[in-house]
Amino acid sequence: MAQLFKMDLKLEGLEDLRQTFSGDLIRKAMRSALDQSATFGKKQIVDLVTSNYNIENSKAKEAIEIIRTTQTSNEIIFRVKGKILSLYHHFHAVQDAKGVTAFVKKRDAMRIPHAFIRTSRKGWTGVMIRKTAERYPLSWKVNRGPSIPALVKGALWDIASSDVLAYFKWIFWDQLEKRSKVKFK
């Protein structure tokens, strides 16, 4: 399952710049700033996900892809893909007498009462819970972890967006300064 996240990056005062500098120079500086901001944004998202959740850095990196936009667009698009992650394989779920504890977040443990860890008849190992008092059927869909797109959504996305916007504003002026050879304050 893939989800698209868009960042619309706008600068104030571009009309004043167009009177001073050529449109081609501004366009190249803007494009370069967008590309560098996209790379910075991916790194920020990976850092936020791995610092708040027990996800490996490599798994978060491979789940996030930067989609390059057109030359005239001032937006960055990230495609975040990933399946729902197993509590047993990805979040170090452990069984005790009261149920199963999984460590989805770095600081919090998620408790699933009456659950257990077993290998199913089909060979799948994971967290299961009984649907009824009978031995079978077992339910495992209730006890799945989150997906990486679900982790990125919400507060993490807001934090990453504000960081990337601040970086974009800084790097745009830096690129314009390098390309025009004019020092800005």
C-alpha positions as CSV (number, residue, x, y, z in Angstrom):
1,M,0.0,0.0,0.0
2,A,1.5,3.3,-1.1
3,Q,0.5,6.7,0.1
4,L,1.5,10.1,-1.5
5,F,2.5,13.0,0.7
6,K,2.9,16.5,-0.9
7,M,4.8,19.5,0.4
8,D,3.9,22.8,-1.3
9,L,6.9,25.1,-1.0
10,K,6.3,28.8,-1.7
11,L,8.6,31.8,-1.4
12,E,7.4,35.3,-0.8
13,G,9.1,38.1,-2.8
14,L,9.7,36.2,-6.0
15,E,8.2,39.0,-8.1
16,D,10.8,41.4,-6.7
17,L,13.6,38.9,-7.5
18,R,12.4,38.6,-11.1
19,Q,13.0,42.3,-11.6
20,T,16.6,41.9,-10.4
21,F,17.6,38.5,-11.7
22,S,16.8,36.6,-14.9
23,G,14.0,34.1,-14.9
24,D,16.4,31.3,-15.9
25,L,18.7,32.0,-13.0
26,I,15.8,31.9,-10.5
27,R,14.3,28.8,-12.1
28,K,17.6,26.9,-11.8
29,A,18.1,28.0,-8.2
30,M,14.6,27.0,-7.4
31,R,14.9,23.6,-9.0
32,S,18.2,22.9,-7.3
33,A,16.7,24.0,-3.9
34,L,13.7,21.8,-4.5
35,D,15.9,18.7,-5.2
36,Q,18.1,19.4,-2.2
37,S,15.0,20.0,0.0
38,A,13.5,16.7,-1.2
39,T,16.6,14.8,-0.2
40,F,16.7,16.6,3.1
41,G,13.0,15.8,3.6
42,K,13.5,12.1,3.1
43,K,16.3,12.1,5.6
44,Q,14.2,14.0,8.1
45,I,11.2,11.6,7.7
46,V,13.5,8.6,8.1
47,D,15.1,10.1,11.2
48,L,11.7,11.0,12.8
49,V,10.3,7.5,12.1
50,T,13.4,5.7,13.4
51,S,13.8,7.9,16.5
52,N,10.1,7.5,17.6
53,Y,9.4,3.9,16.5
54,N,11.3,0.6,16.6
55,I,11.8,0.5,12.8
56,E,15.2,-0.2,11.2
57,N,16.8,2.6,9.3
58,S,17.1,0.6,6.1
59,K,13.4,-0.4,6.2
60,A,12.3,3.2,6.5
61,K,14.7,4.4,3.8
62,E,13.5,1.8,1.2
63,A,9.8,2.6,2.0
64,I,10.2,6.3,1.1
65,E,10.7,7.5,-2.5
66,I,11.0,11.0,-3.8
67,I,8.9,11.7,-6.9
68,R,10.4,14.5,-9.1
69,T,7.9,17.0,-10.2
70,T,7.8,19.3,-13.3
71,Q,10.1,22.2,-13.8
72,T,7.4,24.7,-13.0
73,S,6.0,23.0,-9.9
74,N,7.0,24.2,-6.4
75,E,6.1,21.0,-4.7
76,I,7.9,17.9,-3.4
77,I,6.0,14.6,-3.5
78,F,7.0,11.6,-1.4
79,R,5.7,8.1,-2.1
80,V,5.7,6.2,1.2
81,K,5.0,2.5,0.6
82,G,4.9,-0.5,2.9
83,K,2.8,-3.3,4.1
84,I,1.5,-3.7,7.6
85,L,4.4,-4.8,9.7
86,S,4.3,-7.9,11.9
87,L,4.5,-7.3,15.6
88,Y,6.6,-10.5,16.0
89,H,9.2,-9.9,13.3
90,H,9.5,-6.1,13.4
91,F,8.6,-4.9,16.9
92,H,10.2,-7.6,19.1
93,A,7.0,-9.0,20.5
94,V,7.5,-11.2,23.6
95,Q,5.0,-13.5,25.3
96,D,4.5,-13.8,29.0
97,A,1.8,-15.3,31.3
98,K,-0.5,-12.3,30.8
99,G,-0.3,-12.0,27.0
100,V,2.1,-10.4,24.5
101,T,4.0,-7.2,24.8
102,A,5.2,-5.5,21.6
103,F,7.6,-2.5,21.4
104,V,6.2,-0.4,18.6
105,K,7.3,2.9,20.0
106,K,10.7,3.5,21.5
107,R,9.4,4.5,24.9
108,D,6.1,2.6,25.2
109,A,5.2,-1.0,25.2
110,M,1.9,-2.2,23.6
111,R,0.2,-5.0,25.7
112,I,-2.2,-7.5,24.0
113,P,-3.9,-9.5,26.8
114,H,-4.6,-13.2,26.2
115,A,-2.5,-13.2,23.1
116,F,0.3,-15.7,22.3
117,I,3.1,-16.3,19.8
118,R,2.9,-19.5,17.8
119,T,3.5,-20.9,14.3
120,S,0.2,-21.5,12.4
121,R,-0.7,-24.6,10.4
122,K,0.5,-22.7,7.2
123,G,3.9,-21.9,8.7
124,W,3.3,-18.2,9.6
125,T,4.8,-17.3,13.0
126,G,3.3,-14.3,14.8
127,V,1.0,-12.9,17.5
128,M,-2.3,-14.7,17.6
129,I,-5.4,-14.6,19.8
130,R,-8.4,-17.0,20.0
131,K,-11.7,-15.8,18.5
132,T,-13.7,-18.2,20.7
133,A,-13.1,-20.5,23.6
134,E,-12.4,-23.3,21.1
135,R,-8.9,-24.2,20.0
136,Y,-9.5,-22.9,16.5
137,P,-10.1,-20.5,14.7
138,L,-7.3,-18.2,15.6
139,S,-7.2,-14.5,14.8
140,W,-4.0,-12.8,13.8
141,K,-5.4,-9.8,11.9
142,V,-6.2,-8.0,15.1
143,N,-2.7,-8.2,16.3
144,R,-0.8,-6.7,13.4
145,G,1.5,-3.7,13.7
146,P,1.3,-0.4,11.8
147,S,2.6,0.2,8.3
148,I,5.3,2.8,7.6
149,P,2.8,5.1,5.8
150,A,0.6,5.0,8.9
151,L,3.6,6.0,11.0
152,V,4.5,9.0,8.8
153,K,1.0,10.3,8.8
154,G,0.0,12.9,11.4
155,A,2.4,14.7,13.8
156,L,5.6,13.3,12.2
157,W,4.5,14.7,8.8
158,D,3.8,18.1,10.3
159,I,7.2,18.3,12.0
160,A,9.0,17.1,8.8
161,S,7.0,19.6,6.6
162,S,8.0,22.6,8.8
163,D,11.7,21.5,8.9
164,V,11.8,21.1,5.1
165,L,10.1,24.5,4.5
166,A,12.7,26.2,6.6
167,Y,15.5,24.3,4.9
168,F,14.1,25.2,1.4
169,K,14.0,28.9,2.2
170,W,17.6,28.8,3.4
171,I,18.9,26.7,0.5
172,F,17.1,28.7,-2.1
173,W,18.9,31.9,-1.1
174,D,22.2,29.9,-0.9
175,Q,21.7,28.6,-4.5
176,L,20.8,32.0,-5.8
177,E,23.8,33.5,-4.2
178,K,26.1,30.9,-5.7
179,R,24.6,31.2,-9.2
180,S,24.4,35.0,-9.3
181,K,27.7,35.7,-7.4
182,V,25.9,38.3,-5.4
183,K,26.1,38.3,-1.6
184,F,22.9,38.5,0.3
185,K,22.6,39.6,3.9
